Amino acid sequence: MSKRKEAGASGASGASGAKLTHVDTKGRIRMVDVGAKPITDREAVARGVISMSAAARTLIRAGAVKKGDPLQAARLAGIMAAKKTSELIPLCHPLIITHVSVELTPTRTGYAIEARVRTAGQTGVEMEALTAVSVAALTLYDMVKAVDKAMEISEVHLVEKRGGRSGHYLRITNHKVRITKRK
């Protein structure tokens, strides 16, 4: 996370003054050295939604999906994905994750998905939470695609992060954020 701000970054040195930490002075991508950073408790929460047909929702809620329980499969896939994030996203550091939860809540049009990830480490777990939500949604899609190929995964976003140099981030509403810097 280093010197990066959560909101308003654009380009290598955006209008907000934030700089991308994964780009060196020659414009090449690199992995950030977090070795000198202190170990702190960190947590991130991400959310997303999957919309589907009434037929797909009915099938899931009746427990009649041929492949098995899609909600349990999606929850487990999300947890596994959080643990494998550094293998999927090239510049993510491998982390010792101390907690992952993935919850799928029925909505009028499908399911809301929320992932919460914690670690005690030198870098944050935002990408792990976002990956957990994304893979849970993809797994749910895979489990019921025979009934509804028009399902839509959307609104995957970071809701909150705590810990680290950049402090606390809380998304209030769409595109409005509150950042509290650590002192």
FILUMPA-400855 format. One record per residue (C-alpha): residue number from 1; residue in three letters; y, z, x. Coordinates in nm, 4 decimals, decimal comma, padded with zeros to 6 digits. Each point is the difference from the previous one (the first is absolute). Layout:
BEGIN
r pos: NUM; code: ALA; py: Y; pz: Z; px: X
...
This chain:
BEGIN
r pos: 1; code: MET; py: 00,0000; pz: 00,0000; px: 00,0000
r pos: 2; code: SER; py: 00,2285; pz: 00,0881; px: 00,2892
r pos: 3; code: LYS; py: 00,3629; pz: -00,1026; px: -00,0609
r pos: 4; code: ARG; py: -00,0639; pz: -00,2217; px: -00,3001
r pos: 5; code: LYS; py: 00,1752; pz: 00,0814; px: -00,3271
r pos: 6; code: GLU; py: -00,1971; pz: -00,0387; px: -00,3203
r pos: 7; code: ALA; py: 00,2647; pz: -00,1851; px: -00,1985
r pos: 8; code: GLY; py: 00,2205; pz: -00,2944; px: 00,0778
r pos: 9; code: ALA; py: -00,1625; pz: -00,1332; px: 00,3162
r pos: 10; code: SER; py: 00,0315; pz: -00,3736; px: 00,0493
r pos: 11; code: GLY; py: -00,0789; pz: -00,2042; px: 00,3077
r pos: 12; code: ALA; py: -00,0405; pz: 00,1374; px: 00,3528
r pos: 13; code: SER; py: 00,3306; pz: 00,1800; px: -00,0441
r pos: 14; code: GLY; py: 00,0993; pz: -00,0156; px: -00,3645
r pos: 15; code: ALA; py: 00,3302; pz: 00,0527; px: -00,1711
r pos: 16; code: SER; py: -00,0893; pz: 00,3662; px: -00,0525
r pos: 17; code: GLY; py: -00,0254; pz: 00,0476; px: 00,3773
r pos: 18; code: ALA; py: -00,3735; pz: 00,0701; px: -00,0192
r pos: 19; code: LYS; py: -00,2144; pz: -00,1657; px: 00,2655
r pos: 20; code: LEU; py: -00,3560; pz: -00,1188; px: -00,0283
r pos: 21; code: THR; py: -00,2070; pz: 00,2139; px: 00,2328
r pos: 22; code: HIS; py: -00,2869; pz: -00,2469; px: 00,0340
r pos: 23; code: VAL; py: 00,2159; pz: -00,2662; px: 00,1705
r pos: 24; code: ASP; py: 00,0940; pz: 00,0222; px: 00,3681
r pos: 25; code: THR; py: 00,3254; pz: -00,1207; px: 00,1602
r pos: 26; code: LYS; py: -00,1481; pz: -00,3498; px: 00,0432
r pos: 27; code: GLY; py: -00,0930; pz: -00,0248; px: -00,3677
r pos: 28; code: ARG; py: -00,3735; pz: 00,0486; px: 00,0578
r pos: 29; code: ILE; py: -00,2014; pz: 00,2254; px: -00,2264
r pos: 30; code: ARG; py: -00,1447; pz: 00,3099; px: 00,1589
r pos: 31; code: MET; py: -00,1710; pz: 00,3223; px: -00,0952
r pos: 32; code: VAL; py: 00,2390; pz: 00,2956; px: 00,0061
r pos: 33; code: ASP; py: -00,0817; pz: 00,2750; px: 00,2521
r pos: 34; code: VAL; py: -00,0165; pz: 00,3230; px: -00,2009
r pos: 35; code: GLY; py: -00,1446; pz: 00,2084; px: 00,2847
r pos: 36; code: ALA; py: 00,3143; pz: 00,2077; px: 00,0574
r pos: 37; code: LYS; py: 00,0575; pz: 00,0733; px: -00,3692
r pos: 38; code: PRO; py: -00,0897; pz: 00,3464; px: -00,1273
r pos: 39; code: ILE; py: -00,2954; pz: 00,0467; px: -00,2321
r pos: 40; code: THR; py: 00,1298; pz: 00,0802; px: -00,3486
r pos: 41; code: ASP; py: -00,1448; pz: 00,0177; px: -00,3499
r pos: 42; code: ARG; py: 00,0537; pz: -00,3287; px: -00,1806
r pos: 43; code: GLU; py: -00,0698; pz: -00,1178; px: -00,3519
r pos: 44; code: ALA; py: 00,0528; pz: -00,3229; px: -00,1921
r pos: 45; code: VAL; py: -00,0423; pz: -00,0954; px: -00,3644
r pos: 46; code: ALA; py: -00,0274; pz: -00,3607; px: -00,1183
r pos: 47; code: ARG; py: -00,0458; pz: -00,1528; px: -00,3436
r pos: 48; code: GLY; py: -00,0888; pz: -00,3302; px: -00,1575
r pos: 49; code: VAL; py: -00,1271; pz: -00,1420; px: -00,3267
r pos: 50; code: ILE; py: -00,2653; pz: -00,2418; px: -00,1156
r pos: 51; code: SER; py: 00,0471; pz: -00,1701; px: -00,3353
r pos: 52; code: MET; py: -00,2960; pz: -00,1463; px: -00,1862
r pos: 53; code: SER; py: -00,1174; pz: -00,1288; px: -00,3343
r pos: 54; code: ALA; py: -00,0944; pz: 00,2264; px: -00,2886
r pos: 55; code: ALA; py: -00,3605; pz: -00,1176; px: 00,0415
r pos: 56; code: ALA; py: -00,0075; pz: 00,1150; px: 00,3637
r pos: 57; code: ARG; py: 00,1579; pz: 00,3362; px: -00,0870
r pos: 58; code: THR; py: -00,2495; pz: 00,0534; px: -00,2812
r pos: 59; code: LEU; py: -00,2944; pz: -00,0840; px: 00,2250
r pos: 60; code: ILE; py: 00,1159; pz: 00,2441; px: 00,2697
r pos: 61; code: ARG; py: 00,0719; pz: 00,2811; px: -00,2456
r pos: 62; code: ALA; py: -00,3382; pz: -00,0493; px: -00,1700
r pos: 63; code: GLY; py: -00,1795; pz: 00,0222; px: 00,3358
r pos: 64; code: ALA; py: -00,1543; pz: -00,3422; px: -00,0605
r pos: 65; code: VAL; py: 00,0888; pz: -00,1864; px: 00,3222
r pos: 66; code: LYS; py: -00,3192; pz: -00,1609; px: 00,1375
r pos: 67; code: LYS; py: 00,0856; pz: 00,0735; px: 00,3645
r pos: 68; code: GLY; py: 00,0336; pz: 00,3746; px: -00,0675
r pos: 69; code: ASP; py: 00,2933; pz: 00,2365; px: -00,0410
r pos: 70; code: PRO; py: 00,3047; pz: -00,1965; px: 00,1176
r pos: 71; code: LEU; py: 00,2282; pz: 00,3054; px: 00,0074
r pos: 72; code: GLN; py: -00,2304; pz: 00,1924; px: 00,2338
r pos: 73; code: ALA; py: -00,0500; pz: -00,3095; px: 00,2164
r pos: 74; code: ALA; py: 00,3777; pz: -00,0570; px: 00,0185
r pos: 75; code: ARG; py: 00,0675; pz: 00,3657; px: 00,0852
r pos: 76; code: LEU; py: -00,2595; pz: -00,0025; px: 00,2792
r pos: 77; code: ALA; py: 00,1216; pz: -00,3367; px: 00,1338
r pos: 78; code: GLY; py: 00,3575; pz: 00,1306; px: 00,0105
r pos: 79; code: ILE; py: -00,1071; pz: 00,3070; px: 00,1967
r pos: 80; code: MET; py: -00,1997; pz: -00,2125; px: 00,2432
r pos: 81; code: ALA; py: 00,2900; pz: -00,2443; px: 00,0384
r pos: 82; code: ALA; py: 00,2420; pz: 00,2779; px: 00,0951
r pos: 83; code: LYS; py: -00,2381; pz: 00,1000; px: 00,2791
r pos: 84; code: LYS; py: -00,0285; pz: -00,3623; px: 00,1230
r pos: 85; code: THR; py: 00,3688; pz: -00,0974; px: -00,0154
r pos: 86; code: SER; py: 00,0430; pz: -00,0297; px: 00,3774
r pos: 87; code: GLU; py: -00,2861; pz: -00,2525; px: 00,0056
r pos: 88; code: LEU; py: 00,1679; pz: -00,2124; px: -00,2680
r pos: 89; code: ILE; py: 00,3675; pz: 00,0115; px: 00,1019
r pos: 90; code: PRO; py: 00,0464; pz: -00,0942; px: 00,3666
r pos: 91; code: LEU; py: 00,2743; pz: 00,2420; px: 00,1096
r pos: 92; code: CYS; py: -00,1101; pz: 00,3098; px: -00,1934
r pos: 93; code: HIS; py: -00,1167; pz: 00,2892; px: 00,2132
r pos: 94; code: PRO; py: -00,3446; pz: 00,1470; px: -00,0666
r pos: 95; code: LEU; py: 00,0485; pz: 00,3420; px: -00,1596
r pos: 96; code: ILE; py: -00,2045; pz: 00,3047; px: -00,0808
r pos: 97; code: ILE; py: 00,0515; pz: 00,0209; px: -00,3734
r pos: 98; code: THR; py: -00,0312; pz: 00,3493; px: -00,1441
r pos: 99; code: HIS; py: 00,0156; pz: -00,0945; px: -00,3696
r pos: 100; code: VAL; py: -00,0165; pz: -00,3063; px: -00,2224
r pos: 101; code: SER; py: 00,0026; pz: -00,0057; px: -00,3780
r pos: 102; code: VAL; py: 00,0029; pz: -00,3070; px: -00,2212
r pos: 103; code: GLU; py: 00,0566; pz: 00,0388; px: -00,3728
r pos: 104; code: LEU; py: -00,0281; pz: -00,2711; px: -00,2648
r pos: 105; code: THR; py: 00,1723; pz: 00,0802; px: -00,3276
r pos: 106; code: PRO; py: -00,0425; pz: -00,2132; px: -00,3131
r pos: 107; code: THR; py: 00,3166; pz: -00,1638; px: -00,1309
r pos: 108; code: ARG; py: 00,0719; pz: -00,2147; px: -00,3037
r pos: 109; code: THR; py: -00,0605; pz: -00,3182; px: 00,2045
r pos: 110; code: GLY; py: -00,2443; pz: 00,1091; px: 00,2714
r pos: 111; code: TYR; py: 00,0059; pz: 00,2712; px: 00,2656
r pos: 112; code: ALA; py: 00,2573; pz: 00,1742; px: 00,2146
r pos: 113; code: ILE; py: -00,1297; pz: 00,0774; px: 00,3479
r pos: 114; code: GLU; py: 00,1351; pz: 00,2771; px: 00,2230
r pos: 115; code: ALA; py: -00,1096; pz: 00,0869; px: 00,3534
r pos: 116; code: ARG; py: 00,0996; pz: 00,3096; px: 00,1949
r pos: 117; code: VAL; py: -00,0775; pz: 00,0169; px: 00,3739
r pos: 118; code: ARG; py: 00,0561; pz: 00,2842; px: 00,2481
r pos: 119; code: THR; py: -00,0304; pz: 00,0459; px: 00,3741
r pos: 120; code: ALA; py: 00,1233; pz: 00,2196; px: 00,2807
r pos: 121; code: GLY; py: 00,1064; pz: -00,2593; px: 00,2516
r pos: 122; code: GLN; py: 00,2649; pz: -00,1882; px: 00,1933
r pos: 123; code: THR; py: 00,0528; pz: -00,2779; px: -00,2527
r pos: 124; code: GLY; py: 00,0137; pz: -00,0267; px: -00,3769
r pos: 125; code: VAL; py: -00,2593; pz: -00,0980; px: -00,2585
r pos: 126; code: GLU; py: 00,2072; pz: -00,2331; px: -00,2189
r pos: 127; code: MET; py: -00,2123; pz: -00,3040; px: 00,0832
r pos: 128; code: GLU; py: -00,3189; pz: 00,1955; px: -00,0705
r pos: 129; code: ALA; py: 00,1250; pz: 00,0954; px: -00,3472
r pos: 130; code: LEU; py: 00,1134; pz: -00,3568; px: -00,0759
r pos: 131; code: THR; py: -00,3323; pz: -00,1392; px: 00,1246
r pos: 132; code: ALA; py: -00,1951; pz: 00,2475; px: -00,2138
r pos: 133; code: VAL; py: 00,1862; pz: -00,1097; px: -00,3151
r pos: 134; code: SER; py: -00,0376; pz: -00,3694; px: 00,0816
r pos: 135; code: VAL; py: -00,3729; pz: 00,0143; px: 00,0737
r pos: 136; code: ALA; py: -00,0686; pz: 00,2196; px: -00,3041
r pos: 137; code: ALA; py: 00,1732; pz: -00,2632; px: -00,2154
r pos: 138; code: LEU; py: -00,1900; pz: -00,2852; px: 00,1664
r pos: 139; code: THR; py: -00,3287; pz: 00,1832; px: -00,0527
r pos: 140; code: LEU; py: 00,0752; pz: 00,0547; px: -00,3674
r pos: 141; code: TYR; py: 00,0791; pz: -00,3718; px: -00,0255
r pos: 142; code: ASP; py: -00,3309; pz: -00,0876; px: 00,1678
r pos: 143; code: MET; py: -00,1986; pz: 00,2265; px: -00,2302
r pos: 144; code: VAL; py: 00,1293; pz: -00,1577; px: -00,3244
r pos: 145; code: LYS; py: 00,0998; pz: -00,3540; px: 00,0998
r pos: 146; code: ALA; py: -00,2919; pz: -00,1433; px: -00,1993
r pos: 147; code: VAL; py: 00,1841; pz: 00,1112; px: -00,3148
r pos: 148; code: ASP; py: 00,3620; pz: -00,0596; px: 00,1068
r pos: 149; code: LYS; py: 00,1016; pz: -00,2232; px: 00,2889
r pos: 150; code: ALA; py: 00,3672; pz: 00,0217; px: -00,1049
r pos: 151; code: MET; py: 00,0410; pz: 00,3664; px: 00,0993
r pos: 152; code: GLU; py: 00,3227; pz: 00,0668; px: 00,1866
r pos: 153; code: ILE; py: 00,0567; pz: 00,2468; px: 00,2841
r pos: 154; code: SER; py: 00,3660; pz: 00,0971; px: 00,0348
r pos: 155; code: GLU; py: 00,2601; pz: 00,2607; px: 00,0805
r pos: 156; code: VAL; py: -00,1723; pz: 00,1293; px: 00,3154
r pos: 157; code: HIS; py: 00,2611; pz: 00,2219; px: 00,1635
r pos: 158; code: LEU; py: 00,0613; pz: 00,3153; px: 00,1996
r pos: 159; code: VAL; py: 00,1050; pz: 00,2859; px: -00,2258
r pos: 160; code: GLU; py: 00,0483; pz: 00,2784; px: 00,2534
r pos: 161; code: LYS; py: -00,0530; pz: 00,0943; px: 00,3619
r pos: 162; code: ARG; py: 00,0434; pz: 00,3294; px: 00,1765
r pos: 163; code: GLY; py: -00,0012; pz: 00,1009; px: 00,3639
r pos: 164; code: GLY; py: 00,1033; pz: -00,1550; px: 00,3249
r pos: 165; code: ARG; py: 00,3376; pz: -00,0680; px: 00,1523
r pos: 166; code: SER; py: 00,1285; pz: -00,2066; px: -00,2900
r pos: 167; code: GLY; py: -00,0422; pz: 00,2882; px: -00,2441
r pos: 168; code: HIS; py: -00,0727; pz: -00,0170; px: -00,3693
r pos: 169; code: TYR; py: 00,0112; pz: -00,3244; px: -00,1987
r pos: 170; code: LEU; py: -00,0209; pz: -00,0010; px: -00,3792
r pos: 171; code: ARG; py: 00,0242; pz: -00,3129; px: -00,2109
r pos: 172; code: ILE; py: 00,1987; pz: 00,0986; px: -00,3071
r pos: 173; code: THR; py: -00,0165; pz: -00,3272; px: -00,1993
r pos: 174; code: ASN; py: -00,0463; pz: -00,3643; px: 00,0875
r pos: 175; code: HIS; py: 00,1860; pz: -00,0710; px: 00,3244
r pos: 176; code: LYS; py: 00,1893; pz: 00,3304; px: -00,0013
r pos: 177; code: VAL; py: -00,1003; pz: 00,2520; px: 00,2627
r pos: 178; code: ARG; py: 00,0908; pz: 00,3427; px: 00,1223
r pos: 179; code: ILE; py: -00,0476; pz: 00,0822; px: 00,3679
r pos: 180; code: THR; py: 00,0339; pz: 00,3524; px: 00,1279
r pos: 181; code: LYS; py: 00,0201; pz: 00,0127; px: 00,3790
r pos: 182; code: ARG; py: -00,1641; pz: 00,2824; px: 00,1898
r pos: 183; code: LYS; py: 00,2419; pz: 00,2184; px: 00,1911
